[in-house]
Amino acid sequence: MALLWREYAKSDYRWAYGDETIVSLELITVLIYGPMTAWICWMIVQEQEEYWYFIVVVATGELYGGMYFLSLNPYVFLCSISFFVGGKGGC
């Protein structure tokens, strides 16, 4: 796991020290979507058909988080000195 984290940190140093945006999005994923996904798996094993609703909730939340972080925040790609593409970063 540490190697994977280090690879993320090579392209975006905010992963290395815990940027507030990264931490807040990942806390939602870990504390809400993680247990909900485990519960969905349990519902599938129990053959309960209500699991589709919760799959939509998790998928929509993940899509919203990705959309917010990547699309509505173009600074991440355009001007962030922490995001390196081809050895270049910043405006």
Helices and strands as residue ranges (DSSP letters): H 2-11, H 14-17, H 20-28, I 29-33, H 34-45, H 51-66, I 67-71, H 75-78
